[in-house]
C-alpha cells in the first residue's frame, strides 16, 4: 500500500468516526449520554463502559487526522522573546501548546550507501515548563532556541 492510499483510507475512516461522534452525543458531551441502554443490564453496562473507552480513542484519532489535514501556514526557527516565551513571528508557545518540529534524533536511522544516515523528521509534541525554561515533552534534550518548527 502506498502512503497516499493509506491517507485516503484514513480520511474515509475519519468521516465515519465524525458520524459516530455526532450521533452518539460524544461530540457535544464527551460521553455517550445520548445512547439508550438498560442500566439494569450487566451486559449493557459492560458495553457502555467499553464503548466509552473506544469512542474516546476514536475522538483522539479524529483529532489527529484533522490536525494532519490542516495546511502548513508557517515554518521558521524558534527564538526566545523578551517575555521568556519561544516564538516565531506572531506565534508563541507556552505550557500546554502543541509544537510540530523537525527532530534530528536517531529514530529514523537508515542504511544508505554503506553507512547509517540519520533522516530528520517532523513530529508533534507539546511544550511544558520545568521551573527554569520550556522543554518539549518526551524530547527534553532538544534545544528550543533555533529549532525549526511549523504551524498548521
SEBATOR-799351 format. One record per residue (C-alpha): residue in one letter; x, y, z; residue number from 0. Coordinates in steps of 0.001 Angstrom, whole numbers, plus 500000, padded with zeros to 6 digits. Example, Ala and Ser with C-alpha at 12.3 -4.5 7.8 and 13.67 -1.06 7.14 Angstrom:
BEGIN
{'A', {512300, 495500, 507800}, 0}
{'S', {513670, 498940, 507140}, 1}
//
This chain:
BEGIN
{'X', {500000, 500000, 500000}, 0}
{'X', {501303, 503439, 499113}, 1}
{'X', {501293, 506263, 501647}, 2}
{'X', {498751, 508186, 499535}, 3}
{'X', {496413, 505166, 499600}, 4}
{'X', {496811, 504953, 503377}, 5}
{'X', {495989, 508660, 503680}, 6}
{'X', {492856, 508206, 501560}, 7}
{'X', {491682, 505270, 503672}, 8}
{'X', {492305, 507123, 506930}, 9}
{'X', {490473, 510193, 505627}, 10}
{'X', {487500, 507960, 504762}, 11}
{'X', {487680, 506480, 508245}, 12}
{'X', {487715, 509997, 509700}, 13}
{'X', {484362, 510694, 508041}, 14}
{'X', {482814, 507644, 509711}, 15}
{'X', {484414, 508493, 513069}, 16}
{'X', {482914, 512004, 512893}, 17}
{'X', {479488, 510493, 512226}, 18}
{'X', {479810, 508158, 515239}, 19}
{'X', {480952, 511026, 517477}, 20}
{'X', {477999, 513120, 516345}, 21}
{'X', {475142, 510592, 516572}, 22}
{'X', {476363, 509174, 519894}, 23}
{'X', {476435, 512606, 521543}, 24}
{'X', {480160, 512315, 522245}, 25}
{'X', {480900, 515362, 520109}, 26}
{'X', {478740, 517578, 522357}, 27}
{'X', {479093, 515963, 525785}, 28}
{'X', {482364, 513959, 525698}, 29}
{'X', {480452, 510866, 526727}, 30}
{'X', {477778, 508522, 525398}, 31}
{'X', {474892, 510030, 527372}, 32}
{'X', {472763, 510126, 524199}, 33}
{'X', {472944, 506344, 523772}, 34}
{'X', {469923, 504454, 525112}, 35}
{'X', {470720, 501342, 527131}, 36}
{'X', {469327, 499297, 530003}, 37}
{'X', {471106, 500479, 533155}, 38}
{'X', {469878, 497372, 534995}, 39}
{'X', {471606, 495063, 532500}, 40}
{'X', {475093, 493921, 533449}, 41}
{'X', {475851, 493273, 529779}, 42}
{'X', {474702, 496751, 528686}, 43}
{'X', {476788, 498323, 531454}, 44}
{'X', {479858, 496432, 530248}, 45}
{'X', {479231, 497502, 526651}, 46}
{'X', {478723, 501145, 527630}, 47}
{'X', {481903, 501198, 529726}, 48}
{'X', {483923, 499681, 526889}, 49}
{'X', {482254, 501799, 524189}, 50}
{'X', {483058, 504944, 526179}, 51}
{'X', {486733, 503947, 526130}, 52}
{'X', {486603, 503121, 522420}, 53}
{'X', {484847, 506341, 521444}, 54}
{'X', {487332, 508408, 523496}, 55}
{'X', {490135, 506798, 521466}, 56}
{'X', {488222, 507395, 518227}, 57}
{'X', {487922, 511052, 519210}, 58}
{'X', {491700, 511238, 519714}, 59}
{'X', {492235, 509566, 516336}, 60}
{'X', {489857, 512021, 514698}, 61}
{'X', {491685, 514970, 516297}, 62}
{'X', {494999, 513687, 514923}, 63}
{'X', {493607, 513094, 511427}, 64}
{'X', {492023, 516561, 511442}, 65}
{'X', {495340, 518106, 512527}, 66}
{'X', {497261, 516323, 509770}, 67}
{'X', {494840, 517592, 507110}, 68}
{'X', {495360, 521231, 508101}, 69}
{'X', {497648, 523165, 505762}, 70}
{'X', {501073, 524282, 506939}, 71}
{'X', {500820, 528055, 507439}, 72}
{'X', {504332, 528901, 508500}, 73}
{'X', {507769, 527384, 509041}, 74}
{'X', {510552, 529093, 510966}, 75}
{'X', {513188, 528890, 513699}, 76}
{'X', {512253, 529415, 517344}, 77}
{'X', {513736, 532225, 519377}, 78}
{'X', {513190, 533268, 522985}, 79}
{'X', {511288, 536554, 523137}, 80}
{'X', {511581, 539317, 525755}, 81}
{'X', {508919, 537640, 527935}, 82}
{'X', {510828, 534339, 528018}, 83}
{'X', {508487, 532541, 525615}, 84}
{'X', {509614, 530752, 522490}, 85}
{'X', {508194, 532250, 519319}, 86}
{'X', {508354, 532728, 515573}, 87}
{'X', {506800, 535948, 514310}, 88}
{'X', {503274, 536174, 515776}, 89}
{'X', {503202, 532567, 517030}, 90}
{'X', {504143, 531946, 520675}, 91}
{'X', {504468, 528645, 522550}, 92}
{'X', {503712, 528325, 526279}, 93}
{'X', {502954, 525398, 528606}, 94}
{'X', {500494, 523010, 527012}, 95}
{'X', {500997, 524323, 523472}, 96}
{'X', {501230, 521802, 520657}, 97}
{'X', {504502, 522027, 518757}, 98}
{'X', {505449, 520454, 515430}, 99}
{'X', {509207, 520430, 514999}, 100}
{'X', {511961, 518958, 512862}, 101}
{'X', {513524, 516271, 515030}, 102}
{'X', {517073, 515153, 514322}, 103}
{'X', {517423, 512202, 516692}, 104}
{'X', {518206, 508653, 515562}, 105}
{'X', {514600, 507388, 515448}, 106}
{'X', {514613, 507149, 511642}, 107}
{'X', {518190, 505960, 511065}, 108}
{'X', {518530, 504090, 507795}, 109}
{'X', {521264, 502381, 505843}, 110}
{'X', {522315, 504482, 502876}, 111}
{'X', {525276, 503890, 500566}, 112}
{'X', {527164, 501697, 503008}, 113}
{'X', {526692, 503878, 506080}, 114}
{'X', {523960, 504773, 508513}, 115}
{'X', {522160, 508013, 507723}, 116}
{'X', {520061, 509995, 510162}, 117}
{'X', {516960, 511377, 508457}, 118}
{'X', {515390, 514381, 510215}, 119}
{'X', {511619, 514072, 510529}, 120}
{'X', {508670, 516225, 511542}, 121}
{'X', {506988, 515199, 514776}, 122}
{'X', {504337, 516599, 517104}, 123}
{'X', {504558, 517044, 520865}, 124}
{'X', {503754, 519726, 523416}, 125}
{'X', {505659, 522364, 525360}, 126}
{'X', {505958, 522433, 529160}, 127}
{'X', {507979, 524450, 531677}, 128}
{'X', {510278, 522863, 534289}, 129}
{'X', {510629, 525933, 536508}, 130}
{'X', {513675, 527222, 534647}, 131}
{'X', {512836, 527001, 530961}, 132}
{'X', {510498, 525428, 528444}, 133}
{'X', {511105, 521972, 527008}, 134}
{'X', {509430, 519602, 524562}, 135}
{'X', {507618, 516694, 526203}, 136}
{'X', {509451, 513388, 525502}, 137}
{'X', {512276, 515351, 523856}, 138}
{'X', {513821, 517103, 526897}, 139}
{'X', {517260, 517145, 525267}, 140}
{'X', {516140, 519139, 522205}, 141}
{'X', {517262, 522772, 522373}, 142}
{'X', {514378, 525129, 521601}, 143}
{'X', {516489, 528105, 520551}, 144}
{'X', {516881, 527900, 516756}, 145}
{'X', {514701, 524784, 516449}, 146}
{'X', {512857, 524527, 513129}, 147}
{'X', {509103, 524413, 513728}, 148}
{'X', {505991, 524744, 511664}, 149}
{'X', {502472, 525925, 512327}, 150}
{'X', {499329, 524396, 510857}, 151}
//
